[in-house]
Amino acid sequence: MNEMIQKIRTKALAIGVLATAAVAAGYFVAGPAQFYQSWLMAFLYVFAFSAGGLGLLMIHHLATGRWGFVLQRPYEAAARTFPLVLVLFIPLLFGMDHLYIWMNPEAAHDHVLEHVMHHKGMYLNESGFYLRAAIFFVIWIGLATLLSKWSRAQDDNKADGELYGRKMRMLSGIGLVFFGLAVTFASVDWAMSVEPKWYSALYGATFMVGQGVATLALLAIIAKLLTADKQYGAAIGTQQFHDIGNMIFAFNILWAYMCISQYVIIWSGNLPEEIEYYLHRSHAPWPEMAIALAVLHFAVPFALMLFKNNKKRPATLAKIAAWLLVMRFVDYFWTLMPAFRHQEFHLHWMDIAAPVGLTGLWLYVFLGQLKSRPLLPQNDPRFAHVLAHPEEQDTGWEADASNA
């Protein structure tokens, strides 16, 4: 198994280095504005995996369940990539004037923006941006470090397995509150503020749910690959893949619901300070891209995952998950780029190379973390209890519909 992971790591590193180097060279060819726009989108794409891993890890410690235990180590490995995410965040600090118009509202010659910044300036300012970013990473790295430390201690000390399990549950209950606040404010600072005139109370929640979709989709693919390991393959079965598919299904529905709710609320209110976000997306090809997201990100996966067999078959679920990862990229593009290109649409090669490069680097670090620990919890009494009980048999309408 480690050999397979190492082969994937080597390919991921090669692709990541080459694509990232091309993007770095693109800074001098295409200019800093294009570089920072592409880098921001790519950064948010890989940040989703780390944040989603940490959030789902804490949810698992509170909820337990066989499907959660087979993903616990991938969750932990994803959460431990936050130091890399911090490194990838640093270049954005040198290009803030290319991304955030609130850095210098006078330069935009926009009187409405100057009026907005008169009220929002106490929040949207350079020093506040730096301070909040530092707090976010302290929270995320601190939570990931403690949870991973106690998980390793649980592996090494069978007698204190329940003690460390209780510590992780207590920290997860408190940590989810701080985690949610940090991701919400980070989404406002790093993504929403590229268009500082508008606001939405649903933005942060939609951002987090999208991270959940991306992380679960990625880990469905990882779990399928890990079934080649004998011990891991014995612990994960069709029921666990079905549960993972149900989680992806639920998160994707919630993402679509929040996107539609945000649009309906802003459309019905029709307030000048809110509608600019959608005005920037009212000209071709942005409306067509929104329809494509509704169909390809939501409707098609929804229809496919209505059938139980599509979720219980690892190969089929992995294909659906891979498609959703592509759609997550499209969603980030639709969310960010109209702020910079609402007058003239273009898809630059760096918009593709940057996510590919940063994802390759992230996968290299993630897989290194994954192979450094056992693939399953070793001394968690809850996991032992779950393994000691047979899985429930399929019952109800879904079981009857699975062969449709």
C-alpha positions as CSV (number, residue, x, y, z in Angstrom):
1,M,0.0,0.0,0.0
2,N,2.8,2.4,0.9
3,E,4.4,1.7,-2.5
4,M,1.1,2.7,-4.3
5,I,0.8,5.9,-2.2
6,Q,4.5,6.7,-2.9
7,K,3.9,6.4,-6.6
8,I,0.9,8.7,-6.5
9,R,2.9,11.1,-4.3
10,T,5.8,11.2,-6.8
11,K,3.4,11.9,-9.7
12,A,1.6,14.6,-7.7
13,L,4.8,16.3,-6.8
14,A,6.1,16.3,-10.4
15,I,2.8,17.8,-11.7
16,G,2.6,20.2,-8.8
17,V,6.1,21.5,-9.2
18,L,5.9,21.9,-13.0
19,A,2.5,23.6,-13.0
20,T,3.4,25.9,-10.1
21,A,6.7,26.8,-11.8
22,A,4.7,27.6,-14.9
23,V,2.4,29.9,-12.9
24,A,5.3,31.6,-11.3
25,A,6.8,32.3,-14.7
26,G,3.4,33.5,-15.8
27,Y,3.7,36.3,-13.3
28,F,6.3,37.9,-15.6
29,V,4.5,37.0,-18.8
30,A,0.8,37.7,-18.1
31,G,1.4,40.2,-15.3
32,P,0.8,40.3,-11.6
33,A,-3.0,40.9,-11.7
34,Q,-3.6,37.7,-13.6
35,F,-1.2,35.8,-11.4
36,Y,-2.8,36.8,-8.2
37,Q,-6.4,36.2,-9.5
38,S,-5.4,32.6,-10.5
39,W,-3.5,32.0,-7.3
40,L,-6.4,33.2,-5.1
41,M,-8.8,30.8,-6.8
42,A,-6.3,27.9,-6.6
43,F,-5.5,28.7,-3.0
44,L,-9.2,28.6,-2.0
45,Y,-9.6,25.3,-3.9
46,V,-6.9,23.5,-1.9
47,F,-7.8,25.3,1.3
48,A,-11.2,23.6,1.1
49,F,-9.6,20.2,1.5
50,S,-7.7,21.1,4.6
51,A,-10.6,22.9,6.2
52,G,-13.1,20.3,5.2
53,G,-10.9,17.6,6.7
54,L,-10.6,19.4,10.0
55,G,-14.3,20.1,10.2
56,L,-15.4,16.6,9.3
57,L,-12.9,15.2,11.7
58,M,-14.5,17.0,14.6
59,I,-17.9,16.0,13.4
60,H,-16.8,12.4,13.4
61,H,-15.5,12.6,16.9
62,L,-18.9,13.8,18.1
63,A,-21.0,11.5,16.0
64,T,-18.9,8.4,15.6
65,G,-20.0,5.7,13.2
66,R,-18.2,3.0,11.1
67,W,-18.0,5.3,8.0
68,G,-16.4,8.0,10.1
69,F,-13.7,5.6,11.5
70,V,-12.6,4.5,8.1
71,L,-12.1,8.1,7.1
72,Q,-10.6,9.3,10.4
73,R,-7.0,9.0,9.3
74,P,-7.6,10.7,5.9
75,Y,-9.4,13.5,7.8
76,E,-6.4,13.8,10.2
77,A,-4.0,13.8,7.3
78,A,-5.9,16.5,5.5
79,A,-6.1,18.6,8.7
80,R,-2.3,18.3,9.1
81,T,-1.7,20.0,5.8
82,F,-2.6,23.5,7.2
83,P,1.1,24.5,7.4
84,L,1.3,24.0,3.7
85,V,-1.9,26.1,3.3
86,L,-0.3,28.8,5.3
87,V,2.8,28.8,3.0
88,L,0.5,29.0,0.0
89,F,-1.4,31.9,1.5
90,I,1.7,34.1,1.9
91,P,2.0,35.1,-1.8
92,L,-1.5,36.6,-1.6
93,L,-0.2,39.1,1.0
94,F,2.1,40.7,-1.7
95,G,-0.7,41.1,-4.2
96,M,-3.6,42.4,-2.1
97,D,-3.8,45.6,-4.1
98,H,-4.4,43.5,-7.2
99,L,-7.2,41.6,-5.6
100,Y,-9.0,43.8,-3.1
101,I,-10.3,47.1,-4.3
102,W,-10.9,48.2,-0.7
103,M,-7.2,48.5,-0.3
104,N,-7.3,51.8,-2.3
105,P,-10.9,52.8,-3.0
106,E,-9.8,56.3,-4.2
107,A,-7.9,54.7,-7.1
108,A,-11.1,53.2,-8.4
109,H,-12.7,56.7,-8.7
110,D,-15.9,55.1,-7.4
111,H,-17.9,57.4,-5.0
112,V,-20.2,54.6,-4.0
113,L,-17.2,52.4,-3.0
114,E,-15.8,55.3,-1.0
115,H,-19.1,55.7,0.8
116,V,-19.2,52.0,1.5
117,M,-15.6,51.9,2.8
118,H,-16.5,54.8,5.2
119,H,-18.8,52.4,7.0
120,K,-16.8,49.1,6.4
121,G,-13.3,50.6,6.8
122,M,-13.1,49.5,10.5
123,Y,-13.2,45.9,9.3
124,L,-11.8,46.0,5.8
125,N,-8.3,47.3,6.4
126,E,-4.8,45.9,5.9
127,S,-3.8,45.5,9.5
128,G,-7.2,43.8,10.4
129,F,-6.8,41.5,7.4
130,Y,-3.3,40.4,8.6
131,L,-4.4,40.0,12.3
132,R,-7.5,38.0,11.5
133,A,-5.5,35.7,9.1
134,A,-3.0,35.0,11.9
135,I,-5.9,34.1,14.3
136,F,-7.5,31.8,11.7
137,F,-4.3,29.8,11.2
138,V,-3.6,29.6,14.9
139,I,-7.1,28.1,15.5
140,W,-6.9,25.7,12.6
141,I,-3.3,24.5,13.2
142,G,-3.9,24.3,16.9
143,L,-7.0,22.2,16.6
144,A,-5.4,19.9,14.0
145,T,-2.2,19.5,16.1
146,L,-4.1,18.6,19.3
147,L,-6.5,16.2,17.6
148,S,-3.6,14.4,15.8
149,K,-1.4,14.3,18.9
150,W,-4.1,12.7,21.0
151,S,-5.0,10.3,18.2
152,R,-1.4,9.2,18.0
153,A,-1.2,8.9,21.8
154,Q,-4.4,6.7,21.7
155,D,-2.7,4.4,19.2
156,D,0.4,4.1,21.4
157,N,-1.5,3.6,24.7
158,K,-4.3,1.1,24.8
159,A,-5.0,1.5,28.5
160,D,-5.8,5.2,28.0
161,G,-7.8,4.8,24.8
162,E,-11.1,6.0,26.4
163,L,-9.3,9.0,28.0
164,Y,-7.9,10.3,24.7
165,G,-11.2,9.6,23.0
166,R,-13.0,11.8,25.5
167,K,-10.4,14.5,25.1
168,M,-10.9,14.5,21.3
169,R,-14.7,14.7,21.8
170,M,-14.5,17.6,24.2
171,L,-12.1,19.5,22.0
172,S,-14.3,18.8,18.9
173,G,-17.4,20.2,20.6
174,I,-15.7,23.5,21.5
175,G,-13.5,23.5,18.4
176,L,-16.3,23.3,15.9
177,V,-17.6,26.7,17.2
178,F,-14.2,28.4,16.7
179,F,-13.6,26.5,13.4
180,G,-17.0,27.7,12.0
181,L,-16.4,31.3,13.0
182,A,-12.8,31.2,11.5
183,V,-13.9,29.7,8.2
184,T,-16.8,32.2,8.0
185,F,-14.7,35.2,8.5
186,A,-11.9,33.8,6.3
187,S,-14.5,33.4,3.5
188,V,-15.5,37.1,4.0
189,D,-11.9,38.3,4.0
190,W,-10.4,36.2,1.3
191,A,-13.3,35.7,-1.2
192,M,-16.3,37.9,-0.5
193,S,-14.3,41.1,0.0
194,V,-13.2,41.1,-3.7
195,E,-16.6,42.7,-4.1
196,P,-16.8,44.9,-1.0
197,K,-20.0,46.7,-1.8
198,W,-22.3,43.7,-1.3
199,Y,-22.9,41.3,1.6
200,S,-24.8,38.1,2.3
201,A,-25.4,36.4,5.6
202,L,-25.4,33.0,3.8
203,Y,-22.0,33.4,2.2
204,G,-19.8,31.8,4.9
205,A,-22.2,28.9,5.4
206,T,-22.3,28.2,1.7
207,F,-18.5,28.4,1.6
208,M,-18.2,25.8,4.4
209,V,-20.7,23.4,2.8
210,G,-18.9,23.6,-0.5
211,Q,-15.7,22.6,1.4
212,G,-17.6,19.6,2.8
213,V,-18.6,18.5,-0.8
214,A,-15.0,18.9,-2.0
215,T,-13.4,17.0,0.9
216,L,-15.9,14.1,0.9
217,A,-15.5,13.8,-2.8
218,L,-11.8,13.6,-2.6
219,L,-11.8,11.2,0.3
220,A,-14.3,8.9,-1.5
221,I,-11.6,8.5,-4.2
222,I,-8.9,8.0,-1.6
223,A,-11.0,5.4,0.2
224,K,-11.5,3.5,-3.0
225,L,-7.7,3.4,-3.5
226,L,-7.0,2.3,0.1
227,T,-9.2,-0.8,-0.2
228,A,-6.2,-2.4,-1.7
229,D,-4.8,-2.6,1.8
230,K,-5.9,-5.8,3.5
231,Q,-6.7,-4.4,7.0
232,Y,-8.4,-1.3,5.6
233,G,-10.3,-3.3,3.0
234,A,-11.6,-5.6,5.7
235,A,-13.0,-2.6,7.7
236,I,-14.6,-0.7,4.8
237,G,-17.4,-2.3,2.8
238,T,-20.2,-1.4,0.5
239,Q,-22.2,0.0,3.4
240,Q,-19.5,2.4,4.3
241,F,-19.2,3.6,0.7
242,H,-22.9,4.0,0.7
243,D,-22.7,6.1,3.9
244,I,-20.0,8.3,2.3
245,G,-22.1,8.7,-0.8
246,N,-25.0,9.7,1.3
247,M,-22.9,12.4,3.0
248,I,-21.8,13.7,-0.4
249,F,-25.4,13.6,-1.5
250,A,-26.6,15.6,1.5
251,F,-23.8,18.2,1.4
252,N,-24.4,18.8,-2.3
253,I,-28.1,19.3,-1.8
254,L,-27.4,21.7,1.1
255,W,-24.9,23.6,-1.1
256,A,-27.6,24.0,-3.9
257,Y,-30.2,25.0,-1.3
258,M,-28.0,27.7,0.1
259,C,-27.1,29.1,-3.3
260,I,-30.7,29.3,-4.4
261,S,-31.7,30.8,-1.0
262,Q,-29.1,33.5,-1.3
263,Y,-30.2,34.4,-4.8
264,V,-33.9,34.5,-3.9
265,I,-33.4,36.6,-0.8
266,I,-31.3,39.2,-2.6
267,W,-33.6,39.2,-5.7
268,S,-36.7,39.8,-3.6
269,G,-35.0,42.5,-1.5
270,N,-33.6,44.2,-4.6
271,L,-31.4,46.5,-2.5
272,P,-28.6,48.4,-4.3
273,E,-26.0,47.4,-1.8
274,E,-26.7,43.7,-2.3
275,I,-27.5,43.2,-6.0
276,E,-24.1,44.1,-7.5
277,Y,-22.9,40.6,-7.0
278,Y,-25.5,39.3,-9.4
279,L,-25.3,42.3,-11.7
280,H,-21.6,41.4,-12.4
281,R,-22.9,37.9,-13.3
282,S,-25.8,39.0,-15.5
283,H,-23.9,39.1,-18.8
284,A,-22.8,36.2,-20.9
285,P,-21.3,33.7,-20.2
286,W,-21.9,34.0,-16.5
287,P,-25.7,33.2,-16.5
288,E,-24.9,30.2,-18.7
289,M,-22.2,29.1,-16.3
290,A,-24.7,29.4,-13.4
291,I,-27.2,27.2,-15.3
292,A,-24.4,24.7,-16.0
293,L,-23.5,24.6,-12.3
294,A,-27.2,24.0,-11.4
295,V,-27.4,21.1,-13.9
296,L,-23.9,19.5,-13.6
297,H,-23.0,20.3,-10.0
298,F,-26.4,19.5,-8.5
299,A,-29.0,17.9,-10.8
300,V,-26.8,15.3,-12.5
301,P,-25.1,14.0,-9.3
302,F,-28.4,14.2,-7.5
303,A,-30.0,11.9,-10.1
304,L,-27.1,9.5,-10.1
305,M,-26.9,9.2,-6.3
306,L,-30.6,8.6,-5.9
307,F,-29.7,5.0,-6.8
308,K,-28.2,3.1,-3.9
309,N,-26.0,0.9,-6.1
310,N,-24.2,4.0,-7.5
311,K,-23.1,4.8,-3.9
312,K,-22.3,1.3,-2.9
313,R,-20.0,0.6,-5.8
314,P,-16.6,2.2,-5.0
315,A,-15.6,2.7,-8.6
316,T,-18.9,4.4,-9.6
317,L,-18.9,6.6,-6.5
318,A,-15.3,7.6,-7.2
319,K,-16.3,8.7,-10.7
320,I,-19.1,10.8,-9.4
321,A,-16.8,12.3,-6.8
322,A,-14.1,13.1,-9.4
323,W,-16.8,14.9,-11.4
324,L,-17.8,16.9,-8.4
325,L,-14.2,18.0,-7.8
326,V,-14.2,19.4,-11.4
327,M,-17.5,21.2,-10.6
328,R,-16.0,22.7,-7.4
329,F,-13.4,24.4,-9.6
330,V,-16.1,25.8,-11.8
331,D,-18.0,27.1,-8.8
332,Y,-14.9,28.9,-7.5
333,F,-14.3,30.4,-10.9
334,W,-17.9,31.6,-11.1
335,T,-17.7,32.9,-7.5
336,L,-14.5,34.9,-7.9
337,M,-13.7,35.8,-11.5
338,P,-16.7,38.0,-12.4
339,A,-15.4,40.5,-9.8
340,F,-12.3,41.0,-12.1
341,R,-13.8,40.1,-15.5
342,H,-17.4,41.1,-15.5
343,Q,-16.9,43.4,-18.4
344,E,-14.9,41.0,-20.5
345,F,-14.8,37.2,-19.9
346,H,-11.7,35.2,-20.5
347,L,-10.3,31.9,-19.3
348,H,-6.5,32.2,-18.9
349,W,-4.2,29.2,-18.9
350,M,-3.0,30.2,-15.5
351,D,-6.6,29.7,-14.2
352,I,-6.1,26.0,-15.0
353,A,-2.4,25.6,-14.2
354,A,-2.6,27.2,-10.7
355,P,-5.3,24.8,-9.3
356,V,-3.5,21.9,-10.9
357,G,-0.1,22.9,-9.4
358,L,-1.3,23.7,-5.9
359,T,-3.5,20.6,-5.8
360,G,-0.5,18.5,-6.8
361,L,1.6,20.0,-4.0
362,W,-1.3,19.5,-1.5
363,L,-1.7,15.9,-2.5
364,Y,2.0,15.3,-2.1
365,V,1.9,16.6,1.5
366,F,-1.5,14.9,2.3
367,L,-0.4,11.5,1.1
368,G,2.8,11.8,3.1
369,Q,0.9,12.5,6.2
370,L,-1.5,9.7,5.4
371,K,1.2,7.0,5.1
372,S,2.9,8.2,8.3
373,R,0.1,6.7,10.5
374,P,-1.9,3.4,10.5
375,L,-4.9,3.7,8.2
376,L,-7.3,2.8,11.0
377,P,-7.5,3.8,14.7
378,Q,-5.7,1.3,16.8
379,N,-7.0,1.6,20.3
380,D,-10.3,3.5,20.1
381,P,-12.8,1.5,22.1
382,R,-15.7,3.0,20.1
383,F,-14.2,1.6,16.9
384,A,-13.8,-1.8,18.5
385,H,-17.4,-1.7,19.6
386,V,-18.5,-0.8,16.0
387,L,-16.5,-3.6,14.5
388,A,-18.0,-6.1,17.0
389,H,-21.5,-5.5,15.8
390,P,-22.7,-6.6,12.4
391,E,-23.9,-4.1,9.9
392,E,-27.5,-3.4,9.5
393,Q,-29.3,-5.0,6.6
394,D,-30.8,-2.9,3.8
395,T,-34.4,-2.2,4.5
396,G,-37.0,0.3,3.4
397,W,-37.8,1.9,0.1
398,E,-34.2,2.7,-0.8
399,A,-33.3,-1.0,-0.7
400,D,-36.2,-1.8,-3.0
401,A,-35.2,1.0,-5.4
402,S,-31.5,0.1,-5.4
403,N,-32.0,-2.4,-8.3
404,A,-34.1,-0.1,-10.4
